[in-house]
């Protein structure tokens, strides 16, 4: 009788029985930052692989509801966000003028004005970012199709 036939068939062989233990020990030796970096690099490679294979990103959305949705969202950002920013800048300016000599009210009005400016910056960045991404992408060999460009 051979050595392997005398062993119970449900028992794993000795060379593979401690594989999970060895794997756990190897994982403990790797720094968590290195593991996190490896996971992110793998994700980026998988996510950008299909984009790099395309010459024009977004062709599948042409003539669908997504194309209409992009137009609606960007129209709403421009149509509602810019007048709202003007309103809040005006309100902050009036608060500053009415503050008189009260430093607490002046600081509060300045804070409102800064927040209005940050909001305006976010709106402008949201409106120009597709064009910026398209310009950078065209230098790298890919770009958006014409149907997903909002403006």
URNOR-V727202 format. One record per backbone hydrogen bond with DSSP energy under -1.0 kcal/mol. NH is the residue of the N-H (numbers start at 1). CO is the residue of the C=O. If there is no record, write none. Layout:
BEGIN
nh:NH co:CO
nh:NH co:CO
END
This chain:
BEGIN
nh:6 co:2
nh:11 co:8
nh:17 co:13
nh:19 co:16
nh:22 co:18
nh:23 co:19
nh:24 co:20
nh:25 co:21
nh:26 co:22
nh:27 co:23
nh:28 co:24
nh:29 co:25
nh:35 co:31
nh:36 co:32
nh:37 co:33
nh:38 co:34
nh:39 co:35
nh:40 co:36
nh:41 co:37
nh:42 co:38
nh:43 co:39
nh:44 co:40
nh:45 co:41
nh:46 co:42
nh:47 co:43
nh:48 co:44
nh:52 co:48
nh:53 co:49
nh:57 co:143
nh:61 co:58
nh:62 co:59
nh:64 co:61
nh:68 co:64
nh:69 co:65
nh:70 co:66
nh:71 co:67
nh:72 co:68
nh:73 co:69
nh:74 co:70
nh:75 co:71
nh:76 co:72
nh:77 co:73
nh:78 co:74
nh:79 co:75
nh:80 co:76
nh:81 co:77
nh:84 co:80
nh:85 co:81
nh:86 co:82
nh:87 co:83
nh:88 co:84
nh:89 co:85
nh:90 co:86
nh:91 co:87
nh:92 co:88
nh:93 co:89
nh:94 co:90
nh:95 co:91
nh:96 co:92
nh:97 co:93
nh:98 co:94
nh:102 co:99
nh:106 co:102
nh:107 co:103
nh:108 co:104
nh:109 co:105
nh:110 co:106
nh:111 co:107
nh:112 co:108
nh:113 co:109
nh:114 co:110
nh:115 co:111
nh:116 co:112
nh:117 co:113
nh:118 co:114
nh:119 co:115
nh:120 co:116
nh:121 co:117
nh:122 co:118
nh:123 co:119
nh:124 co:120
nh:125 co:121
nh:126 co:122
nh:127 co:123
nh:128 co:124
nh:129 co:125
nh:132 co:128
nh:133 co:129
nh:134 co:130
nh:135 co:131
nh:136 co:132
nh:137 co:133
nh:138 co:134
nh:139 co:135
nh:140 co:136
nh:142 co:137
nh:145 co:57
nh:148 co:145
END
